[in-house]
Amino acid sequence: MNKHLAVLAIALLVPAAGAQAQNPPTVIRVGHFPNITHSQALIGQATGRFEKAMAPEARVDWKIFNAGPSAIEALFAGAIDLTYIGPSPAITGYLRSRGQALRIVAGATSGGAALVVREDSGIRRPEDFHGKRVASPQLGNTQDVALRAWLERQHLTVREKGGDVQVIPIANPDQLTLFLKKEIDGAWAPEPWASRLIREARGRIFLDERELWPGGRFVTAHLIVNTRFLREHRDLVKRWIQAHIELTEWINGNLPEAKRVLNGEIRKETGKALPQAVVDDAFSRLQVTYDPVRTSLVTYAEWAFAAGLLGRTKPDLAGIYDLSMLNEALRARGAQPVP
């Protein structure tokens, strides 16, 4: 190459490099909890599956939360774009924003929550909860709503409404500590915390939440997206959902390996891996799925409304779902669309 051609080649490369610098990858900020009910997020993070699906147009910035309400606050603040989350916080966020803030775009987990009591609490029947202290992960989160609704159906009244059952919203790790100190009598907890309460704190399942639902199926976690991000990056959301479906199918088809990878990510995020017995117990009570089990969402909304957590107007959830991308991806794979 002569001198003139070399200069021309450099001149042509400089604008291209400049254009690339002006268009860095989109950052997708994604929330999840270090819970087994968020298996796709944990395994996806551990394996880099979502990063591969998004590259080179986008990169993933993972955010860890303890419970749904705090994740919703982060979504409102513009700090996250997608998050794996339970139904009740999604309902609350949707209603608080008058249907503007979020959409549910896929399911993640069905089942995987239980009311666990201390073996020495003296609780054998529903009426034994009189005067007891029962924990939930956070006020208004999915298990908190389920607990309050169940207590009401048993004609038990929480202390703030003049009754004698004290519901204590407290983070899952602290529930384990209080169980061991005998400062709480029970907890409505998601997995793996329900199994940890049983294995590590002499707990006993009083009620597997699956017993409350038709066919034992109810949404414990699903994937929601910030509507602004959805409008601006629908193509990226669709790619995320496609990877989410692939991960769901891989987990169900490779459960021993999936458990190993998931537990490794839990160790990374919390500083401690779970005993294998806890992991096995937890998976025995849940189903990893991309189906959002949308009929159960309506029931959760009714429970939350009855508990006074959704204001005075009966909730209207008509626009909370956008399952078009999920079903489009399922049809492309020859799979049955979800209702």
C-alpha positions in Angstrom: 0.0 0.0 0.0 1.5 3.4 -1.0 1.5 6.4 1.3 -1.6 8.0 -0.1 -3.7 4.8 0.2 -2.5 4.4 3.8 -3.6 7.9 4.7 -7.0 7.3 3.0 -7.5 4.1 5.0 -6.8 5.8 8.3 -9.1 8.7 7.4 -11.9 6.2 6.7 -11.3 4.3 10.0 -11.4 7.4 12.2 -15.0 8.4 11.7 -16.1 4.7 12.1 -14.3 4.5 15.4 -15.8 7.8 16.5 -19.3 6.6 15.6 -18.8 3.5 17.6 -17.6 5.5 20.6 -20.8 7.6 20.4 -23.0 4.5 20.5 -22.0 2.5 23.5 -24.0 -0.7 24.4 -27.3 -0.1 26.2 -27.1 -0.9 29.9 -30.0 -3.2 31.1 -30.3 -2.9 34.8 -32.0 -6.1 36.1 -33.2 -6.8 39.6 -33.6 -10.2 41.4 -33.5 -11.8 44.8 -31.0 -14.5 46.0 -34.0 -16.9 46.3 -34.6 -20.2 44.6 -37.9 -18.7 43.3 -35.7 -16.5 41.0 -33.9 -19.4 39.5 -33.7 -18.1 35.9 -32.0 -14.9 37.1 -29.5 -16.6 39.4 -28.5 -19.2 36.8 -28.6 -16.7 34.0 -26.2 -14.5 35.9 -23.9 -17.3 36.9 -23.6 -18.6 33.3 -23.7 -15.3 31.5 -26.6 -16.5 29.4 -28.4 -13.2 29.4 -25.2 -11.3 28.6 -24.6 -13.5 25.6 -28.2 -12.9 24.4 -27.9 -9.2 24.7 -24.4 -8.7 23.2 -23.2 -6.7 21.5 -26.1 -4.2 21.6 -26.5 -4.3 25.4 -24.8 -5.3 28.6 -26.4 -6.4 31.9 -26.0 -4.7 35.3 -27.5 -6.9 38.0 -29.1 -5.5 41.1 -29.9 -7.6 44.2 -33.0 -7.0 46.4 -34.5 -8.7 49.5 -38.2 -8.2 48.7 -40.5 -6.8 46.1 -41.5 -3.4 47.5 -37.9 -2.2 47.5 -37.5 -3.4 43.9 -40.6 -1.5 42.9 -39.2 1.7 44.5 -36.1 1.2 42.4 -38.2 0.8 39.3 -40.1 4.0 40.1 -36.8 5.8 40.7 -35.5 4.7 37.3 -32.8 2.6 38.8 -33.8 -0.7 37.2 -35.3 -1.6 33.8 -36.4 -5.2 34.4 -36.8 -7.3 37.6 -37.9 -10.7 38.8 -40.5 -10.1 41.4 -43.5 -11.5 43.2 -47.1 -10.7 42.2 -48.2 -8.4 45.0 -45.4 -5.8 44.6 -46.1 -5.8 40.8 -49.8 -5.2 41.5 -49.0 -2.4 43.9 -46.6 -0.7 41.5 -49.0 -1.0 38.6 -51.8 0.6 40.6 -49.7 3.3 42.2 -48.6 4.4 38.8 -52.1 4.2 37.4 -51.0 1.5 35.0 -48.1 3.5 33.6 -44.9 2.1 35.3 -44.7 -1.6 34.4 -45.8 -4.6 32.5 -45.6 -8.3 33.3 -44.0 -10.0 30.4 -43.3 -13.6 31.5 -43.7 -16.0 34.5 -40.8 -17.4 36.5 -42.0 -19.6 39.3 -45.1 -21.3 40.5 -45.2 -22.5 44.1 -42.3 -22.4 46.6 -43.8 -20.6 49.6 -45.0 -22.0 52.9 -46.2 -21.0 56.4 -43.5 -22.5 58.7 -43.9 -22.6 62.5 -41.4 -23.4 65.3 -41.8 -27.0 66.4 -42.0 -25.9 70.0 -44.5 -23.0 69.3 -47.5 -24.9 70.4 -49.2 -24.2 67.0 -51.1 -27.2 65.8 -54.4 -25.6 64.6 -55.3 -22.2 63.1 -56.8 -21.0 66.4 -53.4 -21.6 68.0 -52.1 -18.5 66.2 -53.9 -16.3 68.8 -51.2 -14.3 70.6 -48.5 -15.4 68.3 -45.8 -13.5 66.3 -45.6 -14.4 62.6 -43.1 -12.9 60.1 -43.3 -12.0 56.5 -40.4 -10.8 54.3 -41.7 -7.2 53.9 -44.9 -5.3 54.3 -47.0 -5.7 51.1 -44.8 -8.3 49.5 -46.4 -11.5 48.1 -46.0 -13.6 51.2 -47.1 -10.8 53.5 -50.4 -10.5 51.5 -50.9 -14.3 51.5 -50.3 -14.4 55.3 -52.8 -11.6 56.1 -55.4 -13.1 53.8 -55.1 -16.5 55.3 -55.3 -15.1 58.8 -58.5 -13.3 57.9 -60.0 -16.4 56.5 -59.3 -18.2 59.7 -61.1 -15.4 61.6 -57.8 -14.2 63.1 -57.2 -10.5 63.4 -53.8 -8.8 63.2 -52.7 -6.5 66.0 -53.0 -3.3 64.0 -56.7 -4.0 63.4 -57.4 -4.7 67.1 -56.5 -8.4 67.1 -53.9 -10.4 68.9 -51.8 -11.9 66.0 -48.6 -9.8 65.4 -47.4 -9.8 61.8 -43.8 -8.8 61.7 -42.4 -7.8 58.3 -38.7 -8.6 58.4 -36.0 -9.7 55.9 -35.7 -13.4 55.3 -32.2 -13.8 56.8 -33.4 -12.1 60.0 -36.4 -14.5 60.2 -34.0 -17.4 60.6 -32.2 -15.6 63.4 -35.4 -14.8 65.2 -36.6 -18.3 64.8 -33.5 -19.6 66.5 -33.9 -17.1 69.3 -37.6 -18.1 69.6 -38.6 -14.4 69.1 -41.1 -15.3 66.4 -43.4 -18.3 66.3 -43.8 -18.7 62.5 -43.1 -17.2 59.1 -44.7 -17.2 55.7 -41.5 -17.6 53.6 -40.4 -18.2 50.0 -37.8 -20.8 49.1 -35.1 -21.5 50.1 -36.0 -19.7 53.4 -39.0 -22.0 54.2 -36.7 -25.0 53.8 -33.9 -23.3 55.9 -36.4 -22.6 58.7 -37.2 -26.3 58.7 -33.7 -27.7 58.4 -31.8 -25.1 60.5 -34.3 -23.8 63.0 -36.5 -26.7 63.9 -39.4 -25.4 61.9 -42.3 -27.4 60.6 -44.6 -26.7 57.6 -48.0 -25.7 58.9 -49.3 -24.9 55.4 -47.8 -25.4 52.0 -49.3 -22.5 50.0 -50.0 -24.8 47.1 -52.8 -26.2 49.1 -54.7 -22.9 48.7 -54.7 -22.9 44.9 -56.4 -24.9 42.1 -54.0 -27.6 40.9 -51.4 -26.3 43.3 -50.3 -23.6 40.8 -49.9 -19.9 41.7 -47.4 -17.3 40.7 -44.5 -16.7 43.1 -42.3 -14.8 40.8 -42.5 -13.3 37.3 -40.6 -10.9 35.1 -41.7 -7.3 34.8 -40.3 -4.5 32.7 -40.3 -0.7 33.1 -42.8 0.6 30.4 -40.5 3.3 29.3 -37.7 0.8 28.7 -40.2 -1.5 26.9 -41.2 1.3 24.5 -37.6 2.3 23.7 -36.0 -1.2 23.6 -38.8 -3.7 22.8 -36.3 -5.7 20.7 -34.0 -6.2 23.7 -36.9 -7.2 26.0 -37.9 -9.8 23.4 -34.4 -11.2 23.3 -34.3 -11.3 27.1 -37.6 -13.2 27.1 -36.2 -15.7 24.5 -33.2 -16.3 26.8 -35.5 -16.6 29.8 -37.6 -19.3 28.0 -34.4 -21.2 27.0 -33.1 -21.1 30.6 -36.5 -22.3 32.0 -36.4 -25.3 29.7 -32.7 -26.0 30.5 -33.4 -25.9 34.2 -36.3 -28.3 34.0 -34.3 -30.7 31.7 -31.1 -30.5 33.7 -32.2 -30.2 37.3 -29.1 -31.6 39.1 -26.8 -29.3 37.2 -29.2 -26.4 37.5 -29.2 -26.9 41.3 -25.4 -26.9 41.4 -25.1 -23.7 39.3 -27.9 -21.9 41.3 -26.3 -22.8 44.6 -23.0 -21.5 43.5 -24.6 -18.2 42.6 -26.4 -18.0 45.9 -23.0 -18.6 47.6 -21.5 -15.8 45.6 -24.3 -13.3 46.4 -24.9 -14.2 50.1 -21.5 -15.5 51.1 -22.8 -19.0 51.9 -24.0 -21.9 49.8 -27.2 -23.8 50.8 -27.1 -27.4 52.1 -28.0 -29.8 49.3 -31.0 -31.0 51.4 -32.4 -27.5 51.5 -32.0 -27.1 47.7 -33.7 -30.4 47.1 -36.5 -29.6 49.5 -37.1 -26.2 48.0 -37.3 -27.6 44.4 -39.8 -30.2 45.5 -42.3 -27.5 46.4 -42.0 -25.3 43.3 -42.1 -25.3 39.5 -39.8 -23.2 37.3 -42.0 -21.9 34.5 -42.4 -19.1 32.0 -46.2 -19.2 32.5 -47.3 -16.3 34.6 -50.3 -18.2 36.0 -52.2 -15.0 35.5 -55.5 -16.1 37.1 -53.7 -16.2 40.5 -52.7 -12.6 40.1 -56.3 -11.5 40.4 -56.7 -13.4 43.6 -53.6 -11.8 45.1 -55.1 -8.4 44.2 -58.3 -9.3 45.9 -56.4 -10.4 49.0 -54.3 -7.2 49.1 -57.4 -5.1 48.7 -59.2 -6.9 51.5 -56.1 -6.4 53.7 -56.3 -2.6 53.1 -53.0 -2.5 51.2 -54.4 -1.2 47.9 -56.4 1.8 49.0 -60.2 2.1 48.8 -60.8 1.5 45.1 -61.1 -2.1 43.8 -58.0 -2.8 41.6 -58.3 -2.8 37.9 -55.5 -4.9 36.4 -56.7 -5.0 32.8 -53.5 -3.7 31.3 -50.9 -5.2 33.6 -49.8 -7.9 31.1 -48.0 -7.8 27.8 -47.5 -11.4 26.9 -47.2 -10.8 23.2 -43.4 -11.2 23.1 -43.5 -14.3 25.3 -46.1 -16.0 23.0 -44.4 -14.9 19.9 -41.2 -16.5 21.1 -43.1 -19.7 22.2 -44.8 -20.0 18.8 -41.4 -19.7 17.1 -40.2 -22.6 19.2 -43.3 -24.7 18.3 -44.5 -24.4 22.0 -48.0 -23.7 23.2 -48.7 -20.0 23.9 -49.7 -19.2 27.5 -53.3 -17.8 28.1 
